[in-house]
């Protein structure tokens, strides 16, 4: 899920497709049911790569996972 959130954060900001190069996830708390919410942000953006981080929360707002990733921008030129 974090991979999707980070990829969509990058795509909505850069208007460019991307693919995951590396993704590190820290699982902090278990979750077995209910709704999840997430947020992502870009840490660094270059011409070819982007670094981003994201967090997942349960219904009570408790963080259940945090991740960072590096993504390659797929440019048409």
ChimeraX commands (.cxc) that place a marker at each C-alpha (Angstrom):
marker #1 position 0.00,0.00,0.00 radius 0.5
marker #1 position 2.83,2.41,0.75 radius 0.5
marker #1 position 4.30,1.75,-2.69 radius 0.5
marker #1 position 1.00,2.81,-4.27 radius 0.5
marker #1 position 0.64,5.90,-2.05 radius 0.5
marker #1 position 4.17,7.09,-2.76 radius 0.5
marker #1 position 3.86,6.42,-6.48 radius 0.5
marker #1 position 0.60,8.36,-6.70 radius 0.5
marker #1 position 2.04,11.23,-4.66 radius 0.5
marker #1 position 4.95,11.48,-7.08 radius 0.5
marker #1 position 2.76,11.17,-10.17 radius 0.5
marker #1 position 0.29,13.82,-8.98 radius 0.5
marker #1 position 3.14,16.23,-8.24 radius 0.5
marker #1 position 5.41,15.62,-11.23 radius 0.5
marker #1 position 2.72,14.65,-13.80 radius 0.5
marker #1 position 5.18,11.91,-14.84 radius 0.5
marker #1 position 4.88,8.13,-14.54 radius 0.5
marker #1 position 7.34,6.45,-12.18 radius 0.5
marker #1 position 8.57,3.05,-11.09 radius 0.5
marker #1 position 9.93,1.88,-7.75 radius 0.5
marker #1 position 13.70,1.49,-7.43 radius 0.5
marker #1 position 13.80,0.84,-3.69 radius 0.5
marker #1 position 11.21,0.72,-0.90 radius 0.5
marker #1 position 11.88,0.32,2.83 radius 0.5
marker #1 position 8.94,-0.24,5.18 radius 0.5
marker #1 position 8.87,-0.24,8.98 radius 0.5
marker #1 position 5.81,-2.03,10.37 radius 0.5
marker #1 position 4.96,-0.42,13.69 radius 0.5
marker #1 position 1.59,-1.85,14.75 radius 0.5
marker #1 position -0.65,-4.69,13.57 radius 0.5
marker #1 position -3.97,-4.14,11.82 radius 0.5
marker #1 position -6.50,-6.81,10.86 radius 0.5
marker #1 position -9.60,-4.85,9.89 radius 0.5
marker #1 position -11.04,-1.39,9.42 radius 0.5
marker #1 position -10.24,1.57,7.23 radius 0.5
marker #1 position -6.74,2.84,6.65 radius 0.5
marker #1 position -5.57,6.31,5.73 radius 0.5
marker #1 position -2.25,7.33,4.29 radius 0.5
marker #1 position -0.19,10.37,3.49 radius 0.5
marker #1 position 2.89,10.78,1.37 radius 0.5
marker #1 position 5.38,13.52,0.70 radius 0.5
marker #1 position 8.31,14.09,-1.61 radius 0.5
marker #1 position 11.65,14.47,0.14 radius 0.5
marker #1 position 13.84,15.19,-2.90 radius 0.5
marker #1 position 13.11,15.50,-6.62 radius 0.5
marker #1 position 15.71,15.31,-9.33 radius 0.5
marker #1 position 15.35,15.03,-13.09 radius 0.5
marker #1 position 15.43,11.20,-13.10 radius 0.5
marker #1 position 14.72,10.11,-9.51 radius 0.5
marker #1 position 12.50,11.09,-6.61 radius 0.5
marker #1 position 12.79,10.20,-2.91 radius 0.5
marker #1 position 9.55,10.08,-0.93 radius 0.5
marker #1 position 8.17,8.96,2.41 radius 0.5
marker #1 position 4.74,7.85,3.52 radius 0.5
marker #1 position 2.79,6.83,6.58 radius 0.5
marker #1 position -0.23,4.54,7.11 radius 0.5
marker #1 position -2.74,5.06,9.91 radius 0.5
marker #1 position -5.61,3.00,11.31 radius 0.5
marker #1 position -9.10,4.36,12.05 radius 0.5
marker #1 position -7.98,5.70,15.43 radius 0.5
marker #1 position -5.11,7.66,13.88 radius 0.5
marker #1 position -2.42,5.31,15.20 radius 0.5
marker #1 position 0.53,4.92,12.82 radius 0.5
marker #1 position 0.80,1.33,11.63 radius 0.5
marker #1 position 3.61,1.64,9.06 radius 0.5
marker #1 position 6.13,4.13,7.75 radius 0.5
marker #1 position 8.18,3.83,4.60 radius 0.5
marker #1 position 10.66,5.59,2.37 radius 0.5
marker #1 position 11.36,4.93,-1.26 radius 0.5
marker #1 position 13.32,5.92,-4.31 radius 0.5
marker #1 position 11.48,6.10,-7.62 radius 0.5
marker #1 position 12.63,6.52,-11.21 radius 0.5
marker #1 position 10.71,9.02,-13.32 radius 0.5
marker #1 position 9.74,7.57,-16.70 radius 0.5
marker #1 position 10.32,10.42,-19.10 radius 0.5
marker #1 position 9.32,10.26,-22.74 radius 0.5
marker #1 position 12.37,12.24,-23.96 radius 0.5
marker link #1:1,2 radius 0.2
marker link #1:2,3 radius 0.2
marker link #1:3,4 radius 0.2
marker link #1:4,5 radius 0.2
marker link #1:5,6 radius 0.2
marker link #1:6,7 radius 0.2
marker link #1:7,8 radius 0.2
marker link #1:8,9 radius 0.2
marker link #1:9,10 radius 0.2
marker link #1:10,11 radius 0.2
marker link #1:11,12 radius 0.2
marker link #1:12,13 radius 0.2
marker link #1:13,14 radius 0.2
marker link #1:14,15 radius 0.2
marker link #1:15,16 radius 0.2
marker link #1:16,17 radius 0.2
marker link #1:17,18 radius 0.2
marker link #1:18,19 radius 0.2
marker link #1:19,20 radius 0.2
marker link #1:20,21 radius 0.2
marker link #1:21,22 radius 0.2
marker link #1:22,23 radius 0.2
marker link #1:23,24 radius 0.2
marker link #1:24,25 radius 0.2
marker link #1:25,26 radius 0.2
marker link #1:26,27 radius 0.2
marker link #1:27,28 radius 0.2
marker link #1:28,29 radius 0.2
marker link #1:29,30 radius 0.2
marker link #1:30,31 radius 0.2
marker link #1:31,32 radius 0.2
marker link #1:32,33 radius 0.2
marker link #1:33,34 radius 0.2
marker link #1:34,35 radius 0.2
marker link #1:35,36 radius 0.2
marker link #1:36,37 radius 0.2
marker link #1:37,38 radius 0.2
marker link #1:38,39 radius 0.2
marker link #1:39,40 radius 0.2
marker link #1:40,41 radius 0.2
marker link #1:41,42 radius 0.2
marker link #1:42,43 radius 0.2
marker link #1:43,44 radius 0.2
marker link #1:44,45 radius 0.2
marker link #1:45,46 radius 0.2
marker link #1:46,47 radius 0.2
marker link #1:47,48 radius 0.2
marker link #1:48,49 radius 0.2
marker link #1:49,50 radius 0.2
marker link #1:50,51 radius 0.2
marker link #1:51,52 radius 0.2
marker link #1:52,53 radius 0.2
marker link #1:53,54 radius 0.2
marker link #1:54,55 radius 0.2
marker link #1:55,56 radius 0.2
marker link #1:56,57 radius 0.2
marker link #1:57,58 radius 0.2
marker link #1:58,59 radius 0.2
marker link #1:59,60 radius 0.2
marker link #1:60,61 radius 0.2
marker link #1:61,62 radius 0.2
marker link #1:62,63 radius 0.2
marker link #1:63,64 radius 0.2
marker link #1:64,65 radius 0.2
marker link #1:65,66 radius 0.2
marker link #1:66,67 radius 0.2
marker link #1:67,68 radius 0.2
marker link #1:68,69 radius 0.2
marker link #1:69,70 radius 0.2
marker link #1:70,71 radius 0.2
marker link #1:71,72 radius 0.2
marker link #1:72,73 radius 0.2
marker link #1:73,74 radius 0.2
marker link #1:74,75 radius 0.2
marker link #1:75,76 radius 0.2
marker link #1:76,77 radius 0.2
view
